[in-house]
């Protein structure tokens, strides 16, 4: 009876050793394939390289973030809104041949150009606009409509 118990215990130990040997061989094969793909001799070298790459990537990401924020700040000054309103400046003239066009940035600052068609020709007037209001001259109703319609 004791002999049978000893055989069972030895069998369990042999099976356990076989399982552990399989796990170790599989881990060693994975380690070897990792080493051969990276051309490094130690896992420490591989990890150091990965940490260095991660650090470099973070630094590059910070540079890209800064540049993006600068571009966003600059883009506020670019023309972003254009408005157009056609109108007839004189009651008896036919058709709406005259028009106002606005070119504004994000802060509603820019220029309003007024094209008035008359029998004598075309008259062109421009006004500076800052924050939706003229800096020098009073805005006409058509010019105010063009500013408010710009998007």
N, CA and C atoms as a LAMMPS dump frame, in Angstrom:
ITEM: TIMESTEP
0
ITEM: NUMBER OF ATOMS
453
ITEM: BOX BOUNDS ff ff ff
-5.0000000000000000e+02 5.0000000000000000e+02
-5.0000000000000000e+02 5.0000000000000000e+02
-5.0000000000000000e+02 5.0000000000000000e+02
ITEM: ATOMS id mol type element x y z
1 1 1 N 0.814 -1.191 0
2 1 2 C 0 0 0
3 1 3 C 0.857 1.255 0
4 2 1 N 1.898 1.198 0.861
5 2 2 C 2.803 2.346 0.897
6 2 3 C 3.529 2.504 -0.429
7 3 1 N 3.832 1.426 -1.022
8 3 2 C 4.528 1.454 -2.295
9 3 3 C 3.647 2.096 -3.371
10 4 1 N 2.39 1.854 -3.354
11 4 2 C 1.457 2.426 -4.314
12 4 3 C 1.329 3.935 -4.105
13 5 1 N 1.316 4.381 -2.882
14 5 2 C 1.235 5.823 -2.574
15 5 3 C 2.502 6.512 -3.075
16 6 1 N 3.635 5.853 -2.888
17 6 2 C 4.901 6.423 -3.351
18 6 3 C 4.886 6.548 -4.877
19 7 1 N 4.366 5.541 -5.588
20 7 2 C 4.27 5.602 -7.044
21 7 3 C 3.345 6.73 -7.5
22 8 1 N 2.261 6.917 -6.814
23 8 2 C 1.309 7.987 -7.167
24 8 3 C 1.967 9.355 -6.957
25 9 1 N 2.647 9.541 -5.845
26 9 2 C 3.315 10.819 -5.555
27 9 3 C 4.404 11.077 -6.589
28 10 1 N 5.183 10.036 -6.925
29 10 2 C 6.245 10.198 -7.927
30 10 3 C 5.635 10.523 -9.296
31 11 1 N 4.513 9.894 -9.621
32 11 2 C 3.838 10.17 -10.901
33 11 3 C 3.367 11.62 -10.955
34 12 1 N 2.8 12.101 -9.857
35 12 2 C 2.331 13.498 -9.806
36 12 3 C 3.506 14.454 -9.956
37 13 1 N 4.625 14.134 -9.303
38 13 2 C 5.815 14.993 -9.397
39 13 3 C 6.355 14.997 -10.822
40 14 1 N 6.379 13.838 -11.483
41 14 2 C 6.871 13.753 -12.865
42 14 3 C 5.965 14.565 -13.799
43 15 1 N 4.662 14.435 -13.632
44 15 2 C 3.717 15.206 -14.466
45 15 3 C 3.922 16.707 -14.228
46 16 1 N 4.067 17.073 -12.951
47 16 2 C 4.279 18.481 -12.604
48 16 3 C 5.58 19.009 -13.22
49 17 1 N 6.614 18.219 -13.174
50 17 2 C 7.889 18.609 -13.788
51 17 3 C 7.752 18.738 -15.307
52 18 1 N 6.976 17.894 -15.925
53 18 2 C 6.759 17.966 -17.376
54 18 3 C 6.018 19.259 -17.737
55 19 1 N 5.006 19.607 -16.95
56 19 2 C 4.252 20.857 -17.199
57 19 3 C 5.171 22.058 -17.029
58 20 1 N 5.932 22.088 -15.938
59 20 2 C 6.852 23.201 -15.701
60 20 3 C 7.915 23.297 -16.789
61 21 1 N 8.404 22.151 -17.257
62 21 2 C 9.392 22.145 -18.332
63 21 3 C 8.793 22.738 -19.604
64 22 1 N 7.544 22.377 -19.916
65 22 2 C 6.859 22.941 -21.093
66 22 3 C 6.709 24.456 -20.981
67 23 1 N 6.337 24.946 -19.796
68 23 2 C 6.191 26.391 -19.597
69 23 3 C 7.533 27.094 -19.757
70 24 1 N 8.578 26.534 -19.181
71 24 2 C 9.91 27.139 -19.282
72 24 3 C 10.382 27.15 -20.733
73 25 1 N 10.179 26.06 -21.462
74 25 2 C 10.61 26.005 -22.864
75 25 3 C 9.84 27.012 -23.727
76 26 1 N 8.541 27.136 -23.464
77 26 2 C 7.729 28.095 -24.212
78 26 3 C 8.193 29.522 -23.904
79 27 1 N 8.468 29.844 -22.66
80 27 2 C 8.952 31.174 -22.273
81 27 3 C 10.315 31.45 -22.896
82 28 1 N 11.192 30.433 -22.895
83 28 2 C 12.515 30.605 -23.493
84 28 3 C 12.404 30.833 -24.997
85 29 1 N 11.494 30.128 -25.659
86 29 2 C 11.309 30.325 -27.103
87 29 3 C 10.797 31.743 -27.392
88 30 1 N 9.881 32.206 -26.575
89 30 2 C 9.373 33.568 -26.74
90 30 3 C 10.5 34.587 -26.509
91 31 1 N 11.288 34.379 -25.495
92 31 2 C 12.414 35.258 -25.181
93 31 3 C 13.405 35.279 -26.348
94 32 1 N 13.709 34.115 -26.881
95 32 2 C 14.649 34.027 -28.008
96 32 3 C 14.11 34.735 -29.247
97 33 1 N 12.811 34.588 -29.518
98 33 2 C 12.25 35.275 -30.683
99 33 3 C 12.261 36.791 -30.468
100 34 1 N 12.034 37.227 -29.241
101 34 2 C 12.096 38.657 -28.921
102 34 3 C 13.51 39.186 -29.115
103 35 1 N 14.462 38.456 -28.647
104 35 2 C 15.865 38.85 -28.777
105 35 3 C 16.276 38.888 -30.246
106 36 1 N 15.884 37.889 -31.024
107 36 2 C 16.294 37.831 -32.428
108 36 3 C 15.629 38.946 -33.243
109 37 1 N 14.398 39.366 -32.913
110 37 2 C 13.708 40.43 -33.657
111 37 3 C 14.291 41.805 -33.366
112 38 1 N 14.841 41.999 -32.186
113 38 2 C 15.35 43.32 -31.814
114 38 3 C 16.852 43.443 -31.945
115 39 1 N 17.533 42.368 -32.184
116 39 2 C 18.994 42.34 -32.329
117 39 3 C 19.696 42.799 -31.053
118 40 1 N 19.044 42.633 -29.944
119 40 2 C 19.654 42.947 -28.647
120 40 3 C 19.976 41.631 -27.955
121 41 1 N 20.898 41.678 -26.997
122 41 2 C 21.317 40.46 -26.318
123 41 3 C 20.653 40.273 -24.959
124 42 1 N 20.124 41.359 -24.406
125 42 2 C 19.517 41.252 -23.083
126 42 3 C 18.161 41.932 -23.079
127 43 1 N 17.275 41.416 -22.26
128 43 2 C 15.936 42.002 -22.132
129 43 3 C 16.021 43.408 -21.555
130 44 1 N 17.036 43.668 -20.732
131 44 2 C 17.223 45.008 -20.156
132 44 3 C 17.473 46.041 -21.255
133 45 1 N 18.261 45.664 -22.251
134 45 2 C 18.538 46.573 -23.361
135 45 3 C 17.258 46.885 -24.134
136 46 1 N 16.438 45.871 -24.324
137 46 2 C 15.17 46.057 -25.043
138 46 3 C 14.265 47.002 -24.27
139 47 1 N 14.142 46.795 -22.977
140 47 2 C 13.289 47.646 -22.155
141 47 3 C 13.823 49.079 -22.111
142 48 1 N 15.147 49.235 -22.012
143 48 2 C 15.734 50.578 -22.027
144 48 3 C 15.42 51.301 -23.334
145 49 1 N 15.524 50.568 -24.442
146 49 2 C 15.223 51.169 -25.745
147 49 3 C 13.75 51.569 -25.83
148 50 1 N 12.861 50.713 -25.338
149 50 2 C 11.437 51.05 -25.355
150 50 3 C 11.134 52.278 -24.501
151 51 1 N 11.767 52.381 -23.351
152 51 2 C 11.578 53.554 -22.493
153 51 3 C 12.107 54.822 -23.165
154 52 1 N 13.233 54.701 -23.861
155 52 2 C 13.797 55.844 -24.564
156 52 3 C 12.862 56.295 -25.696
157 53 1 N 12.318 55.332 -26.43
158 53 2 C 11.39 55.647 -27.514
159 53 3 C 10.142 56.311 -26.953
160 54 1 N 9.643 55.806 -25.83
161 54 2 C 8.46 56.391 -25.199
162 54 3 C 8.727 57.824 -24.766
163 55 1 N 9.886 58.079 -24.192
164 55 2 C 10.243 59.429 -23.747
165 55 3 C 10.334 60.379 -24.94
166 56 1 N 10.972 59.907 -26.02
167 56 2 C 11.113 60.725 -27.218
168 56 3 C 9.744 61.035 -27.834
169 57 1 N 8.859 60.054 -27.82
170 57 2 C 7.511 60.246 -28.361
171 57 3 C 6.745 61.279 -27.539
172 58 1 N 6.874 61.221 -26.226
173 58 2 C 6.198 62.207 -25.365
174 58 3 C 6.721 63.614 -25.628
175 59 1 N 8.034 63.755 -25.795
176 59 2 C 8.612 65.068 -26.083
177 59 3 C 8.109 65.603 -27.42
178 60 1 N 8.064 64.747 -28.431
179 60 2 C 7.567 65.169 -29.74
180 60 3 C 6.097 65.546 -29.664
181 61 1 N 5.326 64.827 -28.887
182 61 2 C 3.906 65.134 -28.714
183 61 3 C 3.721 66.499 -28.062
184 62 1 N 4.548 66.831 -27.08
185 62 2 C 4.471 68.142 -26.433
186 62 3 C 4.786 69.258 -27.428
187 63 1 N 5.78 69.034 -28.289
188 63 2 C 6.121 70.033 -29.301
189 63 3 C 4.947 70.229 -30.257
190 64 1 N 4.325 69.138 -30.678
191 64 2 C 3.184 69.219 -31.591
192 64 3 C 2.016 69.938 -30.915
193 65 1 N 1.769 69.668 -29.634
194 65 2 C 0.697 70.352 -28.906
195 65 3 C 0.938 71.857 -28.86
196 66 1 N 2.179 72.269 -28.563
197 66 2 C 2.5 73.697 -28.512
198 66 3 C 2.278 74.354 -29.862
199 67 1 N 2.742 73.694 -30.928
200 67 2 C 2.571 74.245 -32.271
201 67 3 C 1.098 74.346 -32.641
202 68 1 N 0.31 73.356 -32.248
203 68 2 C -1.123 73.38 -32.536
204 68 3 C -1.794 74.546 -31.82
205 69 1 N -1.456 74.772 -30.56
206 69 2 C -2.039 75.891 -29.819
207 69 3 C -1.649 77.235 -30.443
208 70 1 N -0.405 77.342 -30.909
209 70 2 C 0.027 78.572 -31.575
210 70 3 C -0.753 78.792 -32.869
211 71 1 N -0.956 77.736 -33.644
212 71 2 C -1.714 77.853 -34.893
213 71 3 C -3.168 78.224 -34.629
214 72 1 N -3.746 77.692 -33.57
215 72 2 C -5.123 78.037 -33.228
216 72 3 C -5.211 79.519 -32.866
217 73 1 N -4.236 80.008 -32.108
218 73 2 C -4.219 81.439 -31.752
219 73 3 C -4.082 82.309 -32.991
220 74 1 N -3.221 81.893 -33.918
221 74 2 C -3.029 82.66 -35.143
222 74 3 C -4.27 82.622 -36.034
223 75 1 N -4.971 81.505 -36.05
224 75 2 C -6.118 81.354 -36.951
225 75 3 C -7.271 82.278 -36.585
226 76 1 N -7.288 82.783 -35.359
227 76 2 C -8.338 83.726 -34.963
228 76 3 C -8.243 84.993 -35.803
229 77 1 N -7.047 85.331 -36.262
230 77 2 C -6.84 86.553 -37.038
231 77 3 C -7.137 86.384 -38.528
232 78 1 N -7.273 85.172 -39.008
233 78 2 C -7.528 84.932 -40.437
234 78 3 C -8.982 85.22 -40.784
235 79 1 N -9.223 85.478 -42.059
236 79 2 C -10.599 85.709 -42.518
237 79 3 C -11.376 84.41 -42.359
238 80 1 N -12.454 84.489 -41.592
239 80 2 C -13.268 83.31 -41.332
240 80 3 C -14.725 83.519 -41.715
241 81 1 N -15.12 84.77 -41.853
242 81 2 C -16.532 85.063 -42.124
243 81 3 C -16.622 85.976 -43.34
244 82 1 N -17.504 85.604 -44.238
245 82 2 C -17.754 86.415 -45.427
246 82 3 C -19.263 86.618 -45.524
247 83 1 N -19.662 87.882 -45.68
248 83 2 C -21.083 88.185 -45.809
249 83 3 C -21.334 88.966 -47.078
250 84 1 N -22.5 88.746 -47.685
251 84 2 C -22.854 89.423 -48.93
252 84 3 C -24.323 89.82 -48.859
253 85 1 N -24.594 91.101 -49.143
254 85 2 C -25.969 91.596 -49.185
255 85 3 C -26.123 92.415 -50.459
256 86 1 N -27.125 92.052 -51.273
257 86 2 C -27.437 92.801 -52.492
258 86 3 C -28.542 93.793 -52.156
259 87 1 N -28.497 94.961 -52.803
260 87 2 C -29.52 95.973 -52.533
261 87 3 C -29.618 96.934 -53.709
262 88 1 N -30.671 97.725 -53.687
263 88 2 C -30.879 98.769 -54.682
264 88 3 C -30.73 100.116 -53.968
265 89 1 N -29.693 100.899 -54.277
266 89 2 C -29.449 102.135 -53.536
267 89 3 C -30.445 103.259 -53.855
268 90 1 N -31.054 103.178 -55.017
269 90 2 C -31.995 104.23 -55.431
270 90 3 C -33.348 103.592 -55.69
271 91 1 N -34.394 104.284 -55.312
272 91 2 C -35.748 103.724 -55.415
273 91 3 C -36.163 103.452 -56.853
274 92 1 N -35.761 104.29 -57.812
275 92 2 C -36.246 104.165 -59.185
276 92 3 C -35.374 103.256 -60.048
277 93 1 N -34.202 102.866 -59.567
278 93 2 C -33.342 102.022 -60.395
279 93 3 C -33.827 100.584 -60.329
280 94 1 N -33.739 99.894 -61.394
281 94 2 C -34.232 98.527 -61.456
282 94 3 C -33.191 97.512 -61.037
283 95 1 N -33.616 96.519 -60.278
284 95 2 C -32.739 95.421 -59.894
285 95 3 C -31.807 95.775 -58.751
286 96 1 N -31.296 94.751 -58.167
287 96 2 C -30.359 94.921 -57.058
288 96 3 C -28.946 94.702 -57.59
289 97 1 N -28.418 95.723 -58.238
290 97 2 C -27.1 95.613 -58.848
291 97 3 C -25.979 95.999 -57.891
292 98 1 N -26.321 96.66 -56.819
293 98 2 C -25.314 97.056 -55.828
294 98 3 C -25.224 95.984 -54.748
295 99 1 N -24.076 95.911 -54.095
296 99 2 C -23.929 94.925 -53.029
297 99 3 C -22.849 95.351 -52.039
298 100 1 N -22.927 94.733 -50.866
299 100 2 C -21.943 94.934 -49.804
300 100 3 C -21.34 93.571 -49.504
301 101 1 N -20.026 93.534 -49.37
302 101 2 C -19.368 92.277 -49.01
303 101 3 C -18.469 92.539 -47.799
304 102 1 N -18.467 91.603 -46.875
305 102 2 C -17.645 91.741 -45.671
306 102 3 C -16.648 90.589 -45.592
307 103 1 N -15.468 90.904 -45.123
308 103 2 C -14.426 89.916 -44.849
309 103 3 C -14.003 90.121 -43.4
310 104 1 N -14.38 89.177 -42.529
311 104 2 C -14.151 89.345 -41.096
312 104 3 C -13.413 88.149 -40.514
313 105 1 N -12.71 88.396 -39.412
314 105 2 C -12.058 87.305 -38.701
315 105 3 C -12.972 86.798 -37.589
316 106 1 N -12.439 85.972 -36.732
317 106 2 C -13.214 85.358 -35.651
318 106 3 C -13.831 86.403 -34.715
319 107 1 N -13.143 87.532 -34.536
320 107 2 C -13.601 88.574 -33.619
321 107 3 C -14.446 89.636 -34.32
322 108 1 N -14.95 89.344 -35.522
323 108 2 C -15.752 90.27 -36.328
324 108 3 C -14.992 91.556 -36.644
325 109 1 N -13.709 91.439 -36.886
326 109 2 C -12.898 92.571 -37.307
327 109 3 C -12.401 92.291 -38.716
328 110 1 N -12.354 93.341 -39.524
329 110 2 C -11.91 93.174 -40.897
330 110 3 C -12.28 94.369 -41.74
331 111 1 N -12.928 94.1 -42.887
332 111 2 C -13.239 95.165 -43.833
333 111 3 C -14.622 94.932 -44.44
334 112 1 N -15.302 96.06 -44.723
335 112 2 C -16.581 96.051 -45.434
336 112 3 C -16.355 96.811 -46.727
337 113 1 N -16.718 96.194 -47.84
338 113 2 C -16.568 96.852 -49.141
339 113 3 C -17.959 97.023 -49.734
340 114 1 N -18.27 98.255 -50.095
341 114 2 C -19.595 98.612 -50.603
342 114 3 C -19.46 98.964 -52.089
343 115 1 N -20.144 98.215 -52.948
344 115 2 C -20.129 98.445 -54.384
345 115 3 C -21.491 99.026 -54.78
346 116 1 N -21.498 100.316 -55.168
347 116 2 C -22.762 100.977 -55.529
348 116 3 C -22.76 101.209 -57.045
349 117 1 N -23.749 100.61 -57.695
350 117 2 C -23.892 100.728 -59.145
351 117 3 C -24.805 101.91 -59.449
352 118 1 N -24.291 102.854 -60.238
353 118 2 C -25.094 104.015 -60.665
354 118 3 C -25.055 104.095 -62.182
355 119 1 N -25.816 105.06 -62.73
356 119 2 C -25.797 105.258 -64.186
357 119 3 C -24.421 105.72 -64.651
358 120 1 N -23.721 106.442 -63.786
359 120 2 C -22.402 106.972 -64.145
360 120 3 C -21.302 105.921 -64.046
361 121 1 N -21.56 104.838 -63.363
362 121 2 C -20.529 103.817 -63.21
363 121 3 C -20.648 103.114 -61.865
364 122 1 N -19.555 102.565 -61.457
365 122 2 C -19.516 101.802 -60.216
366 122 3 C -18.695 102.567 -59.195
367 123 1 N -19.26 102.741 -58.019
368 123 2 C -18.56 103.395 -56.914
369 123 3 C -18.21 102.321 -55.88
370 124 1 N -16.986 102.38 -55.384
371 124 2 C -16.542 101.401 -54.402
372 124 3 C -16.072 102.142 -53.164
373 125 1 N -16.604 101.712 -52.004
374 125 2 C -16.235 102.303 -50.723
375 125 3 C -15.841 101.173 -49.767
376 126 1 N -14.884 101.456 -48.937
377 126 2 C -14.499 100.443 -47.947
378 126 3 C -14.438 101.086 -46.563
379 127 1 N -14.688 100.248 -45.551
380 127 2 C -14.646 100.705 -44.165
381 127 3 C -13.979 99.63 -43.326
382 128 1 N -13.17 100.077 -42.376
383 128 2 C -12.588 99.144 -41.426
384 128 3 C -13.631 98.804 -40.374
385 129 1 N -13.612 97.551 -39.977
386 129 2 C -14.551 97.091 -38.959
387 129 3 C -13.75 96.462 -37.823
388 130 1 N -14.108 96.806 -36.604
389 130 2 C -13.469 96.204 -35.434
390 130 3 C -14.571 95.798 -34.465
391 131 1 N -14.599 94.506 -34.125
392 131 2 C -15.619 93.944 -33.226
393 131 3 C -17.035 94.236 -33.702
394 132 1 N -17.235 94.189 -35.023
395 132 2 C -18.571 94.352 -35.595
396 132 3 C -19.007 95.786 -35.771
397 133 1 N -18.137 96.768 -35.491
398 133 2 C -18.488 98.184 -35.62
399 133 3 C -17.411 98.908 -36.42
400 134 1 N -17.853 99.951 -37.124
401 134 2 C -16.909 100.725 -37.921
402 134 3 C -16.03 101.577 -37.016
403 135 1 N -14.749 101.676 -37.392
404 135 2 C -13.82 102.481 -36.599
405 135 3 C -13.955 103.964 -36.902
406 136 1 N -14.292 104.322 -38.156
407 136 2 C -14.28 105.731 -38.56
408 136 3 C -15.647 106.257 -38.973
409 137 1 N -16.375 105.496 -39.767
410 137 2 C -17.618 105.982 -40.351
411 137 3 C -18.803 105.16 -39.851
412 138 1 N -19.985 105.737 -39.946
413 138 2 C -21.221 105.047 -39.571
414 138 3 C -21.514 103.959 -40.611
415 139 1 N -21.977 102.824 -40.158
416 139 2 C -22.325 101.73 -41.074
417 139 3 C -23.756 101.907 -41.558
418 140 1 N -23.963 101.609 -42.859
419 140 2 C -25.319 101.634 -43.407
420 140 3 C -26.064 100.375 -42.973
421 141 1 N -27.361 100.365 -43.198
422 141 2 C -28.17 99.193 -42.84
423 141 3 C -27.708 97.955 -43.599
424 142 1 N -27.381 98.125 -44.873
425 142 2 C -26.919 96.996 -45.694
426 142 3 C -25.601 96.458 -45.165
427 143 1 N -24.709 97.348 -44.752
428 143 2 C -23.425 96.919 -44.219
429 143 3 C -23.609 96.173 -42.877
430 144 1 N -24.517 96.656 -42.064
431 144 2 C -24.818 95.96 -40.786
432 144 3 C -25.394 94.579 -41.063
433 145 1 N -26.267 94.48 -42.076
434 145 2 C -26.841 93.171 -42.439
435 145 3 C -25.741 92.218 -42.929
436 146 1 N -24.807 92.747 -43.731
437 146 2 C -23.724 91.913 -44.253
438 146 3 C -22.84 91.407 -43.117
439 147 1 N -22.594 92.256 -42.116
440 147 2 C -21.791 91.838 -40.963
441 147 3 C -22.508 90.766 -40.174
442 148 1 N -23.801 90.981 -39.946
443 148 2 C -24.544 90 -39.143
444 148 3 C -24.801 88.706 -39.912
445 149 1 N -24.835 88.776 -41.26
446 149 2 C -25.072 87.542 -42.029
447 149 3 C -23.814 86.751 -42.299
448 150 1 N -22.653 87.342 -42.036
449 150 2 C -21.396 86.617 -42.293
450 150 3 C -21.28 85.469 -41.318
451 151 1 N -20.83 84.35 -41.849
452 151 2 C -20.688 83.164 -40.989
453 151 3 C -19.481 82.367 -41.336
